């Protein structure tokens, strides 16, 4: 497994079913990645540029060490078993001292999930960079694809980690906690796209946002588990898009397209109740336009 040290991820909420042993990394069609961050105007002449470069190098070295420790841990777990492996053995296998291990991880359980923090940051970056006209559910679906990208980077390792996580309750609990972090991120994002002045009856916005976020994560995890049980083989992108389509059809009409586009359409009914006039941007989502029309009709009813 040494050849796979470069890319380590965790496992999302495992469930039942036989787990295959790792195969060689499978070729995989994949999804649209996170938009690249815009370049800043800072040049090498600015005084703090060397410090920034040094910080980047330090972060890269830290991530490299975390992945090396994770690789050593996984190899020992596979050969000795999880319970029989100690932190001292993991550190020794990685060629570092015990204190170095604890600078990067608080426990051996944490050592097999080195990439969730970075993946959460990438997912949030997708949300922050979303175009104004994109439906927020579509944005969330793109965000969680960053998680699948983490697993797809090393299919054989992901399959082995899935097997291990199912067998060890402590690891399963830690992974479920990681799932909850993604759900909270997406819930906050979806809730931020409701019009504060136009709540549904009874103010169900928080409930709808939380349920929709959970549905996106559940759909992703369903596809992920099937892919892992198949040994990391198959067109996961097509399966993800199908699953996300179901979520979109179920919850999409209840979530506004966002505050940035809330004023992109307007409708008015004449006093006689015979004419409905609608003005909408050409890039406004159809369901947002339809909700605007329905609202105008209800107002005049």
LOVEX-33134 format. One line per field, with one value per atom (N, C-alpha, C): atom name; z, y, x. Coordinates in steps of 0.02 Angstrom, whole numbers, plus 50000, padded with zeros to 5 digits. Example, Ala and Ser with C-alpha at 12.3 -4.5 7.8 and 13.67 -1.06 7.14 Angstrom:
LOVEX-33134
atome: (N/CA/C/N/CA/C) .
up: (50390/50390/50390/50354/50357/50394) .
north: (49716/49775/49835/49888/49947/50002) .
east: (50660/50615/50660/50642/50684/50645) .
//
This chain:
LOVEX-33134
atome: (N/CA/C/N/CA/C/N/CA/C/N/CA/C/N/CA/C/N/CA/C/N/CA/C/N/CA/C/N/CA/C/N/CA/C/N/CA/C/N/CA/C/N/CA/C/N/CA/C/N/CA/C/N/CA/C/N/CA/C/N/CA/C/N/CA/C/N/CA/C/N/CA/C/N/CA/C/N/CA/C/N/CA/C/N/CA/C/N/CA/C/N/CA/C/N/CA/C/N/CA/C/N/CA/C/N/CA/C/N/CA/C/N/CA/C/N/CA/C/N/CA/C/N/CA/C/N/CA/C/N/CA/C/N/CA/C/N/CA/C/N/CA/C/N/CA/C/N/CA/C/N/CA/C/N/CA/C/N/CA/C/N/CA/C/N/CA/C/N/CA/C/N/CA/C/N/CA/C/N/CA/C/N/CA/C/N/CA/C/N/CA/C/N/CA/C/N/CA/C/N/CA/C/N/CA/C/N/CA/C/N/CA/C/N/CA/C/N/CA/C/N/CA/C/N/CA/C/N/CA/C/N/CA/C/N/CA/C/N/CA/C/N/CA/C/N/CA/C/N/CA/C/N/CA/C/N/CA/C/N/CA/C/N/CA/C/N/CA/C/N/CA/C/N/CA/C/N/CA/C/N/CA/C/N/CA/C/N/CA/C/N/CA/C/N/CA/C/N/CA/C/N/CA/C/N/CA/C/N/CA/C/N/CA/C/N/CA/C/N/CA/C/N/CA/C/N/CA/C/N/CA/C/N/CA/C/N/CA/C/N/CA/C/N/CA/C/N/CA/C/N/CA/C/N/CA/C/N/CA/C/N/CA/C/N/CA/C/N/CA/C/N/CA/C/N/CA/C/N/CA/C/N/CA/C/N/CA/C/N/CA/C/N/CA/C/N/CA/C/N/CA/C/N/CA/C/N/CA/C/N/CA/C/N/CA/C/N/CA/C/N/CA/C/N/CA/C/N/CA/C/N/CA/C/N/CA/C/N/CA/C/N/CA/C/N/CA/C/N/CA/C/N/CA/C/N/CA/C/N/CA/C/N/CA/C/N/CA/C/N/CA/C/N/CA/C/N/CA/C/N/CA/C/N/CA/C/N/CA/C/N/CA/C/N/CA/C/N/CA/C/N/CA/C/N/CA/C/N/CA/C/N/CA/C/N/CA/C/N/CA/C/N/CA/C/N/CA/C/N/CA/C/N/CA/C/N/CA/C/N/CA/C/N/CA/C/N/CA/C/N/CA/C/N/CA/C/N/CA/C/N/CA/C/N/CA/C/N/CA/C/N/CA/C/N/CA/C/N/CA/C/N/CA/C/N/CA/C/N/CA/C/N/CA/C/N/CA/C/N/CA/C/N/CA/C/N/CA/C/N/CA/C/N/CA/C/N/CA/C/N/CA/C/N/CA/C/N/CA/C/N/CA/C/N/CA/C/N/CA/C/N/CA/C/N/CA/C/N/CA/C/N/CA/C/N/CA/C/N/CA/C/N/CA/C/N/CA/C/N/CA/C/N/CA/C/N/CA/C/N/CA/C/N/CA/C/N/CA/C/N/CA/C/N/CA/C/N/CA/C/N/CA/C/N/CA/C/N/CA/C/N/CA/C/N/CA/C/N/CA/C/N/CA/C/N/CA/C/N/CA/C/N/CA/C/N/CA/C/N/CA/C/N/CA/C/N/CA/C/N/CA/C/N/CA/C/N/CA/C/N/CA/C/N/CA/C/N/CA/C/N/CA/C/N/CA/C/N/CA/C/N/CA/C/N/CA/C/N/CA/C/N/CA/C/N/CA/C/N/CA/C/N/CA/C/N/CA/C/N/CA/C/N/CA/C/N/CA/C/N/CA/C/N/CA/C/N/CA/C/N/CA/C/N/CA/C/N/CA/C/N/CA/C/N/CA/C/N/CA/C/N/CA/C/N/CA/C/N/CA/C/N/CA/C/N/CA/C/N/CA/C/N/CA/C/N/CA/C/N/CA/C/N/CA/C/N/CA/C/N/CA/C/N/CA/C/N/CA/C/N/CA/C/N/CA/C/N/CA/C/N/CA/C/N/CA/C/N/CA/C/N/CA/C/N/CA/C/N/CA/C/N/CA/C/N/CA/C/N/CA/C/N/CA/C/N/CA/C/N/CA/C/N/CA/C/N/CA/C/N/CA/C/N/CA/C/N/CA/C/N/CA/C/N/CA/C/N/CA/C/N/CA/C/N/CA/C/N/CA/C/N/CA/C/N/CA/C/N/CA/C/N/CA/C/N/CA/C/N/CA/C/N/CA/C/N/CA/C/N/CA/C/N/CA/C/N/CA/C/N/CA/C/N/CA/C/N/CA/C/N/CA/C/N/CA/C/N/CA/C/N/CA/C) .
up: (50000/50000/50000/50000/50003/49943/49885/49825/49828/49878/49880/49933/49959/50014/49995/49932/49913/49930/49928/49936/49985/50043/50094/50113/50119/50141/50193/50215/50264/50233/50274/50251/50278/50237/50259/50280/50342/50370/50339/50355/50324/50346/50304/50322/50297/50302/50291/50220/50210/50144/50143/50103/50100/50072/50098/50077/50042/49979/49944/49970/49959/49975/49923/49939/49893/49826/49773/49706/49687/49628/49603/49587/49592/49581/49515/49517/49457/49422/49354/49316/49330/49335/49356/49321/49291/49266/49326/49322/49382/49367/49421/49420/49413/49402/49397/49463/49460/49520/49544/49599/49628/49584/49572/49533/49566/49523/49549/49579/49633/49665/49620/49621/49579/49605/49558/49577/49609/49659/49690/49652/49669/49635/49668/49721/49758/49715/49717/49680/49729/49701/49744/49777/49756/49785/49851/49867/49930/49988/50044/50099/50128/50129/50162/50116/50053/50006/50029/50052/50076/50133/50179/50234/50209/50157/50129/50097/50062/50030/50083/50137/50191/50224/50232/50261/50217/50151/50105/50108/50112/50116/50181/50235/50300/50298/50267/50263/50221/50166/50123/50159/50197/50235/50290/50321/50373/50343/50285/50253/50232/50207/50186/50246/50302/50362/50386/50386/50407/50363/50299/50253/50262/50277/50289/50353/50405/50466/50455/50416/50401/50361/50314/50275/50320/50365/50411/50456/50480/50523/50486/50424/50387/50372/50358/50345/50407/50464/50526/50545/50534/50548/50506/50443/50398/50418/50442/50458/50530/50578/50648/50677/50644/50672/50706/50707/50735/50809/50847/50920/50942/50905/50925/50905/50866/50843/50892/50909/50955/50919/50951/50923/50914/50962/50957/50894/50879/50819/50755/50756/50697/50686/50739/50734/50709/50738/50718/50644/50621/50551/50504/50527/50486/50494/50541/50551/50590/50635/50674/50748/50791/50863/50881/50939/50964/50970/50993/51001/50933/50880/50813/50793/50808/50794/50827/50891/50928/50909/50872/50844/50786/50757/50698/50713/50760/50776/50851/50874/50946/50966/50917/50932/50868/50876/50817/50776/50809/50771/50721/50744/50701/50643/50651/50600/50534/50534/50470/50434/50461/50428/50420/50383/50382/50337/50292/50240/50249/50299/50306/50318/50357/50370/50306/50265/50202/50154/50153/50108/50128/50193/50216/50193/50195/50172/50097/50058/49986/49971/50008/49998/50013/50066/50083/50030/50001/49948/49887/49872/49817/49831/49892/49911/49904/49928/49928/49857/49811/49743/49695/49721/49678/49640/49576/49538/49565/49559/49589/49561/49497/49466/49481/49511/49523/49581/49572/49626/49684/49746/49803/49813/49794/49800/49752/49691/49643/49669/49702/49731/49785/49828/49882/49852/49799/49767/49738/49710/49686/49744/49799/49857/49884/49890/49919/49870/49807/49760/49777/49814/49838/49883/49920/49964/49921/49870/49827/49793/49775/49743/49789/49854/49903/49902/49899/49897/49830/49776/49709/49696/49733/49723/49738/49780/49797/49812/49760/49770/49815/49806/49845/49920/49936/50005/50034/49995/50019/50034/49991/50003/50068/50079/50140/50202/50197/50254/50268/50216/50225/50264/50246/50281/50355/50366/50434/50476/50447/50483/50502/50461/50477/50535/50542/50592/50661/50664/50727/50747/50799/50819/50832/50861/50875/50811/50759/50695/50662/50670/50640/50672/50737/50771/50749/50741/50718/50648/50606/50538/50535/50576/50579/50601/50646/50668/50610/50567/50508/50461/50453/50410/50436/50502/50532/50517/50511/50495/50425/50377/50310/50310/50346/50349/50379/50432/50462/50413/50377/50328/50275/50248/50195/50221/50282/50311/50318/50343/50350/50282/50232/50165/50137/50142/50115/50152/50218/50257/50239/50220/50201/50136/50100/50036/50041/50101/50109/50116/50090/50097/50168/50207/50276/50282/50231/50233/50204/50182/50149/50173/50238/50266/50247/50244/50235/50297/50290/50346/50404/50462/50520/50522/50477/50476/50474/50421/50413/50378/50365/50328/50360/50425/50455/50447/50454/50445/50373/50325/50255/50237/50261/50247/50275/50336/50368/50334/50317/50284/50214/50178/50111/50114/50161/50169/50186/50230/50248/50189/50147/50088/50039/50029/49985/50010/50075/50105/50101/50115/50113/50043/49993/49923/49904/49925/49911/49944/50008/50045/50017/49993/49962/49901/49859/49799/49819/49868/49891/49917/49958/49985/49930/49881/49825/49787/49777/49741/49781/49846/49888/49890/49895/49896/49829/49776/49710/49699/49752/49745/49713/49714/49684/49608/49582/49509/49489/49428/49401/49390/49355/49337/49393/49445/49503/49487/49438/49420/49397/49354/49329/49386/49431/49487/49535/49545/49587/49557/49492/49459/49462/49454/49458/49529/49579/49648/49664/49642/49655/49618/49560/49524/49563/49598/49640/49697/49728/49782/49756/49698/49669/49653/49625/49608/49671/49725/49787/49826/49831/49875/49838/49775/49739/49736/49730/49723/49788/49845/49908/49933/49896/49917/49865/49886/49839/49805/49748/49710/49741/49793/49826/49828/49877/49885/49825/49794/49738/49678/49673/49616/49637/49700/49723/49688/49669/49635/49560/49534/49462/49426/49463/49430/49471/49437/49471/49431/49466/49432/49461/49420/49443/49407/49442/49414/49410/49354/49346/49392/49403/49449/49427/49363/49338/49348/49366/49377/49313/49255/49191/49160/49182/49150/49202/49187/49231/49192/49219/49188/49229/49196/49230/49197/49238/49214/49248/49208/49238/49198/49232/49199/49159/49104/49062/49096/49146/49180/49246/49261/49323/49316/49368/49365/49354/49316/49300/49362/49411/49470/49511/49508/49543/49509/49442/49406/49421/49423/49436/49507/49555/49623/49627/49588/49587/49559/49506/49476/49526/49557/49605/49663/49686/49741/49722/49660/49637/49632/49608/49601/49669/49717/49784/49818/49805/49834/49810/49747/49719/49732/49757/49766/49822) .
north: (49939/50000/50063/50055/50114/50160/50130/50171/50218/50209/50248/50302/50319/50367/50436/50454/50524/50549/50506/50530/50486/50514/50477/50514/50477/50507/50463/50484/50445/50407/50383/50346/50379/50383/50414/50361/50365/50328/50259/50210/50144/50109/50063/50022/49952/49910/49839/49821/49757/49731/49707/49656/49629/49680/49682/49730/49694/49710/49676/49697/49654/49674/49723/49764/49815/49787/49823/49808/49861/49850/49903/49962/50023/50084/50081/50093/50089/50156/50151/50213/50237/50300/50325/50390/50393/50457/50500/50564/50603/50668/50704/50760/50826/50877/50944/50963/50988/51006/51076/51093/51159/51212/51268/51322/51344/51357/51380/51450/51460/51526/51578/51637/51690/51711/51727/51750/51819/51829/51895/51940/52004/52052/52059/52020/52026/52001/52034/52015/51995/51969/51948/52006/52067/52125/52146/52120/52139/52108/52142/52120/52053/52037/51977/51917/51924/51868/51810/51821/51764/51727/51765/51732/51689/51713/51675/51611/51616/51557/51507/51532/51489/51455/51492/51463/51408/51418/51367/51304/51314/51256/51218/51255/51222/51183/51211/51176/51113/51118/51060/51005/51025/50977/50944/50984/50957/50905/50921/50875/50811/50819/50761/50715/50744/50703/50669/50704/50675/50614/50620/50565/50507/50522/50468/50430/50467/50434/50393/50420/50383/50319/50324/50265/50211/50232/50184/50152/50192/50166/50114/50129/50083/50017/50021/49961/49917/49948/49910/49882/49921/49896/49834/49836/49780/49718/49727/49670/49645/49691/49672/49674/49712/49724/49791/49821/49888/49890/49846/49848/49834/49792/49773/49824/49873/49924/49982/50003/50059/50121/50178/50241/50238/50209/50203/50164/50112/50073/50112/50151/50192/50243/50277/50327/50296/50238/50205/50184/50159/50138/50197/50257/50317/50351/50325/50352/50417/50426/50488/50469/50518/50507/50508/50481/50479/50550/50598/50666/50697/50676/50701/50677/50614/50589/50632/50648/50685/50759/50783/50851/50853/50795/50792/50760/50712/50678/50670/50671/50662/50589/50545/50474/50434/50368/50326/50323/50333/50336/50394/50450/50509/50501/50458/50452/50424/50389/50362/50408/50468/50517/50583/50584/50646/50701/50685/50734/50765/50746/50774/50849/50874/50946/50985/50963/50997/50991/50934/50924/50969/50977/51023/51094/51114/51181/51188/51137/51140/51142/51104/51105/51174/51205/51272/51323/51313/51358/51354/51294/51286/51327/51324/51362/51437/51459/51531/51558/51516/51539/51526/51504/51486/51546/51538/51593/51611/51673/51697/51662/51641/51612/51538/51506/51434/51418/51368/51348/51322/51342/51323/51248/51209/51137/51110/51139/51118/51135/51193/51212/51163/51144/51097/51029/51008/50945/50950/51007/51015/51015/51045/51048/50979/50936/50870/50824/50842/50803/50809/50861/50864/50806/50781/50724/50661/50651/50593/50597/50657/50664/50639/50651/50628/50552/50517/50445/50419/50451/50428/50434/50477/50486/50422/50378/50315/50262/50231/50183/50125/50093/50034/50051/50108/50129/50145/50177/50195/50132/50081/50018/49985/49984/49955/49994/50059/50100/50089/50080/50066/50000/49949/49885/49894/49930/49939/49979/50031/50074/50036/49990/49950/49902/49882/49832/49862/49925/49956/50010/49999/50047/50117/50123/50189/50228/50194/50227/50245/50202/50216/50278/50285/50344/50407/50403/50462/50482/50433/50449/50479/50455/50484/50557/50572/50641/50684/50655/50693/50707/50659/50669/50728/50732/50785/50854/50859/50923/50947/50901/50920/50941/50904/50921/50990/51007/51074/51128/51117/51166/51178/51125/51133/51161/51144/51172/51248/51271/51344/51378/51346/51377/51381/51327/51327/51376/51378/51423/51496/51511/51578/51601/51555/51573/51581/51578/51593/51668/51692/51762/51773/51812/51823/51855/51889/51923/51881/51820/51779/51707/51697/51630/51591/51525/51483/51487/51464/51465/51424/51454/51420/51422/51459/51466/51397/51360/51294/51297/51357/51362/51323/51330/51292/51216/51193/51121/51099/51138/51120/51121/51171/51174/51114/51096/51039/50973/50964/50902/50897/50952/50951/50937/50969/50957/50884/50857/50786/50741/50759/50719/50718/50775/50777/50732/50737/50696/50622/50606/50536/50508/50547/50525/50512/50558/50549/50486/50475/50417/50351/50352/50292/50272/50320/50306/50286/50321/50306/50234/50212/50145/50092/50104/50056/50052/50109/50111/50075/50085/50052/49977/49956/49884/49851/49891/49865/49869/49884/49887/49951/50004/50067/50067/50025/50019/50052/50077/50102/50177/50199/50269/50304/50325/50354/50422/50457/50522/50515/50466/50457/50438/50396/50376/50435/50476/50535/50582/50596/50643/50617/50551/50522/50532/50518/50525/50598/50644/50714/50740/50711/50730/50714/50658/50639/50690/50709/50758/50825/50845/50910/50912/50857/50856/50856/50826/50821/50885/50919/50977/51043/51041/51101/51155/51135/51186/51221/51194/51225/51271/51274/51316/51371/51433/51488/51485/51517/51515/51560/51597/51639/51711/51747/51818/51859/51836/51874/51873/51819/51815/51822/51837/51841/51897/51949/52005/52000/51941/51934/51924/51910/51902/51936/51959/51993/51980/51977/51965/52011/52029/52072/52052/52053/52035/52099/52108/52168/52166/52224/52229/52185/52175/52134/52060/52042/51972/51933/51967/51932/51931/51974/51979/51970/51928/51918/51939/51987/52011/51988/51956/51930/51957/51980/52002/51960/51930/51886/51891/51881/51876/51812/51812/51753/51696/51712/51659/51639/51666/51647/51575/51534/51465/51465/51415/51412/51404/51363/51354/51418/51461/51526/51571/51570/51610/51585/51518/51490/51507/51506/51525/51597/51640/51711/51720/51682/51685/51660/51603/51574/51622/51656/51702/51760/51785/51841/51820/51759/51735/51726/51699/51689/51756/51806/51872/51902/51888/51918/51875/51815/51769/51793) .
east: (50040/50000/50042/50109/50151/50141/50124/50118/50059/50014/49952/49955/50014/50018/49994/49995/49984/49914/49863/49795/49756/49741/49705/49641/49588/49525/49493/49434/49399/49342/49297/49238/49176/49125/49063/49013/48993/48937/48928/48970/48963/48900/48877/48820/48833/48783/48793/48810/48826/48843/48914/48930/48998/49046/49105/49155/49212/49227/49280/49348/49396/49464/49489/49539/49562/49584/49567/49591/49641/49670/49714/49672/49700/49659/49623/49558/49517/49515/49511/49500/49430/49421/49356/49340/49280/49258/49242/49254/49240/49206/49192/49147/49184/49147/49174/49207/49268/49305/49289/49319/49308/49339/49306/49337/49402/49450/49514/49507/49542/49540/49572/49543/49570/49638/49682/49748/49745/49784/49786/49833/49831/49873/49941/49951/50014/50072/50126/50185/50240/50295/50350/50385/50368/50401/50370/50312/50281/50319/50323/50365/50345/50277/50256/50252/50273/50271/50314/50375/50415/50381/50348/50314/50256/50221/50166/50192/50247/50276/50298/50328/50349/50290/50235/50175/50146/50148/50123/50165/50230/50275/50263/50254/50242/50177/50125/50060/50067/50105/50115/50153/50204/50243/50200/50158/50114/50066/50036/49990/50027/50088/50128/50141/50160/50173/50109/50053/49989/49973/49984/49968/50016/50080/50128/50111/50091/50070/50007/49961/49899/49915/49962/49981/50012/50056/50086/50034/49987/49934/49892/49872/49831/49868/49932/49971/49974/49984/49987/49919/49866/49799/49784/49807/49794/49834/49895/49938/49929/49919/49915/49844/49802/49736/49734/49676/49669/49684/49654/49660/49732/49768/49836/49889/49871/49919/49922/49983/49991/50016/50009/50033/50109/50144/50217/50237/50200/50216/50202/50149/50133/50189/50209/50262/50328/50345/50407/50404/50347/50341/50348/50328/50334/50402/50443/50509/50511/50462/50459/50451/50457/50449/50375/50360/50291/50263/50303/50278/50260/50295/50278/50209/50195/50128/50075/50085/50034/50032/50080/50075/50025/50013/49969/49901/49900/49838/49831/49770/49758/49753/49742/49734/49745/49751/49759/49695/49638/49575/49575/49600/49601/49650/49699/49752/49727/49672/49649/49601/49588/49546/49584/49639/49680/49654/49607/49588/49520/49482/49415/49415/49462/49465/49476/49524/49539/49480/49448/49391/49333/49322/49270/49284/49347/49366/49352/49369/49357/49282/49243/49170/49142/49166/49143/49163/49222/49245/49199/49174/49126/49063/49039/48979/48992/49049/49065/49074/49095/49109/49051/48994/48938/48911/48894/48864/48795/48776/48714/48652/48655/48595/48587/48638/48635/48588/48546/48502/48545/48529/48571/48578/48527/48533/48585/48587/48639/48708/48714/48778/48800/48753/48769/48790/48757/48776/48847/48863/48932/48981/48961/49005/49022/48972/48986/49023/49025/49065/49139/49158/49227/49244/49194/49204/49216/49175/49185/49253/49274/49339/49395/49387/49436/49442/49385/49387/49414/49393/49412/49486/49521/49592/49631/49604/49638/49586/49558/49503/49520/49579/49596/49601/49631/49637/49569/49527/49460/49419/49426/49391/49415/49480/49507/49485/49484/49463/49389/49350/49279/49270/49307/49304/49323/49377/49401/49351/49322/49276/49212/49191/49132/49146/49208/49225/49239/49258/49279/49229/49190/49138/49165/49225/49253/49264/49288/49299/49233/49184/49119/49088/49095/49068/49104/49170/49207/49186/49174/49154/49085/49039/48972/48976/49023/49032/49056/49098/49121/49063/49019/48960/48919/48911/48871/48901/48967/48999/48978/48975/48954/48881/48840/48769/48758/48795/48787/48808/48863/48886/48833/48804/48755/48689/48671/48609/48615/48672/48682/48679/48708/48707/48636/48599/48530/48486/48492/48452/48467/48528/48547/48515/48482/48451/48376/48349/48278/48269/48214/48197/48170/48204/48184/48115/48093/48028/47972/47988/47936/47940/47938/47940/47878/47886/47828/47784/47723/47677/47707/47710/47738/47814/47845/47917/47952/47940/47970/48038/48064/48126/48184/48195/48250/48242/48180/48167/48182/48157/48167/48241/48278/48349/48386/48369/48404/48387/48324/48304/48335/48336/48366/48441/48475/48547/48560/48520/48528/48514/48466/48451/48509/48542/48599/48655/48669/48722/48704/48641/48619/48624/48604/48609/48682/48726/48798/48824/48806/48831/48805/48743/48715/48756/48771/48812/48883/48910/48978/48983/48935/48938/48934/48890/48885/48951/48982/49046/49100/49102/49152/49141/49078/49064/49080/49082/49101/49177/49215/49287/49313/49274/49295/49290/49246/49236/49170/49168/49104/49104/49052/49044/49006/49043/49012/48980/49008/48979/48907/48894/48826/48778/48801/48759/48745/48797/48787/48736/48743/48698/48626/48618/48550/48521/48562/48538/48523/48566/48554/48493/48479/48419/48356/48356/48298/48291/48345/48343/48317/48342/48323/48248/48223/48151/48108/48134/48095/48094/48152/48159/48169/48185/48205/48152/48088/48036/48021/48044/48030/48084/48140/48196/48207/48206/48215/48283/48288/48350/48403/48386/48437/48417/48445/48429/48453/48508/48535/48488/48447/48402/48329/48316/48247/48210/48245/48212/48218/48240/48250/48184/48130/48066/48012/47961/47906/47842/47787/47723/47670/47622/47567/47504/47448/47383/47342/47309/47268/47208/47178/47121/47064/47059/47004/47017/47077/47092/47099/47105/47106/47176/47221/47287/47341/47388/47446/47508/47546/47607/47666/47714/47773/47836/47883/47948/48001/48045/48096/48160/48216/48280/48283/48320/48324/48361/48404/48440/48408/48348/48313/48288/48296/48271/48195/48172/48101/48058/48081/48040/48034/48085/48080/48029/48028/47978/47908/47900/47834/47810/47856/47836/47814/47848/47829/47759/47743/47677/47624/47639/47592/47579/47630/47623/47578/47588/47546/47473/47461/47392/47359/47398/47370/47353/47396/47385/47319/47302/47242/47180/47191/47134/47087) .
//
